[in-house]
Amino acid sequence: MKHPGKLRVFLPNLIILVTILLHSTWINAQEVEDESEFDYIKGSEKGPSHWGELKKEWETCKSGKMQSPIDLSSHRVRVVPKLGELKKYYKPQNATVKNRGHDIELKWEGDAGSININGTEFFLHQCHWHSPSEHTINGRRYDLELHMVHESKRINGKGKIAVVGLFYKIGRPDSVLNKLSKFIKTMVDEEEEKNIGVFDPSKIKLGGKKYYRYMGSLTVPPCIEGVIWTINKKIRTVSRAQVNLLREAVHDHAEKNARPIQPLNRRGIQLYAQKRKD
C-alpha cells in the first residue's frame, strides 16, 4: 500500500524537472511599476486577496495554480543532489536605485552577468526587498527577503524568469544595504531613481550552497507563472535599522510588502544538498 504514496510524491517533482528542462513557458519579466493600482493592506479593496479582480491581465493572481510565495515545508521537500551548485557569473555594471513605491529596487543598466540553470543563461536585471519575508520555512517568516530577478534571452519579445531569493534575520548589518542606505534615505516617500555608478552584484553574498527549487510566479501583479525559484537555505543577517529604512522609504501601504502564502497545489519542492561521503 506504500507504493501509491511514493508515486504521488515523485510525480510533482518529476513535473518540476521536466518543466525546467524543456523551458516551455515563455513569459514577460516586467513586474507592474504603477504601485498605486494595488496595495498590501489586509481587507483593502486593492489588497492581495483582490489583485486578480482589479485588472483582466492580473487574473492569474486569483486563478493561477502555481502562485508564489509558498511555505517551504520540510515534509514536502525532496533532496536532489544532482541539481548541482548554482552557477553564478556576475560582473560589475552601472546601476540605479529606485523607490517604486511598493519596494526599493536596485537595477543594473547593462550586462551584470548571469546564472546558469540546466544549460540556460538567465541574465540579472534587478533586485528588490520584501519585509517581512514572503516565503516561509516550516511556517517561519523572516525579517527580510531579497529577490534577484533574472531573465533569459527574449524570443518574440519574451523571456523566461528565474528569481534567486535570500532570507535575512535581525542581527549584524547587511553590507549591501550599508552601501545603498545613503541613496535610499534621500528618496523616502518619493518615487524617484538615482544613479549610483558601478555596483558589483557579486557583493550580494548568497551564503551557503544549499537551496530550494520550485516552479512558481511573480509575487506582485500580474503574478505571471512559470518562474523558476531558487531560494538559498542559509539565513543571512540585516540590522533592524536597515529593515526600518526600507519600510520608511516606501509608501505607507507597503511598509509590510509581503504577499500572503499561496497554496502549493501538489507542486514538488526540491532541495539541493551535497551527498554525504561515507
C-alpha positions in Angstrom: 0.0 0.0 0.0 3.0 2.3 0.3 3.7 2.5 -3.5 0.8 4.8 -4.5 2.1 7.4 -1.9 5.6 7.2 -3.2 4.2 7.8 -6.7 2.3 10.9 -5.6 5.4 12.4 -4.1 7.6 11.5 -7.1 5.3 12.9 -9.9 5.1 16.5 -8.8 8.9 16.6 -8.6 9.2 15.0 -12.0 6.9 17.6 -13.4 9.1 20.4 -12.0 12.2 18.8 -13.5 10.6 18.3 -17.0 9.2 21.9 -17.0 12.5 23.4 -16.2 14.4 21.3 -18.7 12.1 22.0 -21.6 11.8 25.7 -20.9 8.4 25.5 -22.5 6.8 28.6 -20.9 7.9 32.0 -22.1 6.8 35.0 -20.1 7.5 38.7 -19.8 9.7 39.6 -16.9 8.1 43.0 -16.4 6.7 43.5 -12.9 4.0 46.1 -12.6 5.6 49.6 -11.9 2.5 51.6 -11.0 2.1 50.6 -7.4 -0.9 52.9 -6.9 -3.0 50.3 -8.6 -2.6 47.7 -5.8 -1.6 47.6 -2.1 -0.7 45.1 0.7 -3.3 46.1 3.2 -5.4 43.1 4.5 -9.1 43.8 3.8 -8.4 46.6 1.4 -10.2 46.6 -2.0 -6.8 46.8 -3.6 -5.2 44.2 -1.2 -3.7 40.8 -2.1 -7.0 38.9 -2.0 -8.4 41.2 -4.7 -5.4 41.6 -7.0 -6.8 39.1 -9.5 -10.0 41.2 -9.8 -8.5 44.6 -10.3 -7.4 44.1 -14.0 -8.1 41.4 -16.5 -4.4 40.9 -17.1 -4.0 40.3 -13.4 -6.5 37.4 -13.3 -3.7 34.9 -12.7 -3.2 36.4 -9.2 -6.5 34.7 -8.4 -6.9 31.8 -10.8 -3.3 30.6 -11.0 -2.3 27.2 -9.6 1.4 27.8 -9.4 1.5 31.0 -7.4 4.2 32.4 -5.1 5.2 32.7 -2.3 4.8 29.3 -0.6 5.8 27.7 2.6 9.0 25.6 2.2 7.9 22.8 4.5 10.4 20.1 5.3 7.9 17.2 4.8 7.2 18.4 1.2 10.9 18.8 0.3 12.8 16.2 -1.7 16.6 16.3 -1.6 18.0 16.2 -5.1 21.9 16.3 -5.1 22.1 16.2 -8.9 20.6 19.7 -9.2 24.2 20.8 -8.6 25.6 24.1 -7.2 24.1 27.3 -8.5 26.4 28.6 -11.2 26.9 32.4 -11.0 28.7 34.6 -13.4 28.1 38.2 -12.1 30.2 41.3 -13.1 30.2 45.0 -12.1 27.9 47.3 -14.1 26.3 50.7 -13.7 23.3 50.6 -11.5 20.4 52.8 -10.2 18.4 52.7 -7.0 14.7 53.3 -7.4 11.8 53.8 -5.0 9.0 52.1 -6.8 6.5 52.9 -4.0 5.8 49.3 -3.1 9.5 48.4 -2.8 13.1 49.6 -3.3 14.8 48.3 -6.4 18.4 48.1 -7.4 18.6 47.9 -11.2 21.6 47.3 -13.5 21.8 49.3 -16.7 23.7 46.8 -18.8 25.1 43.3 -18.7 25.7 42.5 -15.0 26.2 38.8 -15.6 24.1 35.7 -15.3 23.2 32.5 -13.6 23.0 29.1 -15.4 20.2 26.7 -14.8 20.2 23.5 -16.8 22.2 25.0 -19.6 20.2 28.2 -20.0 21.6 31.6 -19.1 19.4 33.9 -17.1 20.7 37.5 -17.1 20.5 39.6 -13.9 18.3 42.7 -14.3 17.3 43.9 -10.8 16.9 43.0 -7.2 14.4 44.3 -4.6 13.4 43.7 -1.0 10.3 42.5 0.9 9.8 42.8 4.6 8.8 40.6 6.3 9.9 37.7 4.1 7.4 36.4 1.6 8.4 32.7 1.6 8.5 30.9 4.9 10.4 27.8 6.1 8.2 25.4 8.1 5.8 28.3 8.8 8.5 30.7 10.0 8.6 34.1 8.4 11.9 36.0 8.4 12.6 39.7 8.8 13.6 40.4 5.1 13.7 38.7 1.7 15.8 39.8 -1.2 14.7 38.8 -4.8 17.4 38.8 -7.6 15.4 38.8 -10.8 16.9 37.2 -13.9 15.6 36.7 -17.5 16.7 34.5 -20.3 17.3 35.9 -23.9 14.0 37.0 -25.3 12.2 35.3 -28.2 9.4 37.3 -29.8 9.9 39.9 -27.1 9.5 37.4 -24.2 12.0 35.7 -21.9 11.8 33.2 -19.1 12.3 34.4 -15.5 14.5 32.9 -12.8 14.5 34.5 -9.3 17.1 33.9 -6.6 15.7 34.5 -3.1 17.7 35.2 0.1 16.4 35.3 3.7 17.6 37.7 6.4 17.0 37.8 10.2 17.8 40.7 12.6 21.5 40.8 13.5 24.6 42.4 12.1 24.0 45.0 9.3 24.0 43.8 5.7 27.0 45.2 3.8 25.0 45.8 0.6 22.3 47.9 2.3 25.1 49.7 4.1 26.3 51.0 0.7 22.8 51.8 -0.6 21.4 53.4 2.6 22.6 56.9 1.8 20.7 56.8 -1.5 17.6 55.3 0.0 17.5 58.0 2.7 17.2 60.7 0.1 14.1 59.2 -1.5 11.8 58.5 1.5 8.2 58.6 0.2 9.5 59.9 -3.1 9.2 57.7 -6.2 12.4 58.5 -7.9 15.6 56.9 -9.3 19.2 57.7 -8.5 22.3 56.6 -10.4 24.8 55.0 -8.0 27.6 54.3 -10.5 29.2 50.8 -10.9 27.9 48.2 -8.5 29.1 44.6 -8.4 26.3 42.1 -7.9 28.7 39.5 -6.6 28.9 41.7 -3.4 25.4 40.2 -2.6 26.6 37.1 -0.8 24.4 34.1 -1.2 25.8 32.3 1.8 25.5 28.5 1.8 25.4 26.2 -1.2 22.1 24.5 -0.2 19.0 25.9 -2.0 15.3 25.2 -2.6 14.0 25.0 -6.1 10.4 25.1 -7.3 8.2 26.5 -10.1 6.1 29.5 -9.1 5.1 33.0 -10.1 5.9 36.7 -9.7 4.8 37.8 -6.2 3.3 41.1 -7.4 0.8 41.7 -10.2 0.5 40.4 -12.9 1.5 37.3 -10.9 2.8 35.6 -14.1 3.6 31.9 -13.7 6.4 29.8 -15.0 9.1 31.5 -12.8 12.0 29.2 -11.6 12.6 30.0 -8.0 16.0 29.3 -6.3 15.9 30.2 -2.6 19.1 29.9 -0.6 18.7 27.9 2.6 21.2 29.9 4.6 19.8 32.8 6.7 21.8 36.0 6.5 21.6 39.0 8.8 20.3 42.5 8.5 20.1 45.3 11.1 16.7 46.4 12.4 17.6 50.0 11.3 18.1 48.7 7.7 14.7 47.0 7.7 13.1 50.1 9.1 14.7 52.3 6.4 13.3 50.1 3.7 9.9 50.3 5.3 10.0 54.1 5.8 11.1 54.8 2.2 8.2 53.1 0.5 4.5 54.2 0.7 2.6 53.5 3.9 0.6 50.6 2.5 3.8 48.8 1.6 5.7 49.1 4.9 5.0 45.4 5.1 5.1 44.4 1.5 4.9 40.6 1.7 2.2 38.7 -0.3 0.4 36.0 1.8 1.4 32.4 1.4 -0.2 30.7 -1.6 -1.5 27.1 -2.0 1.1 24.6 -3.0 -1.4 22.7 -5.2 0.7 19.5 -5.3 3.8 21.1 -6.6 7.1 19.5 -5.6 9.8 21.3 -3.8 13.4 20.3 -4.4 16.4 20.9 -2.1 19.9 20.8 -3.4 22.4 19.4 -0.8 25.7 17.7 -1.5 25.8 13.9 -1.0 27.4 12.9 2.2 30.6 10.9 1.8 30.6 7.6 3.6 
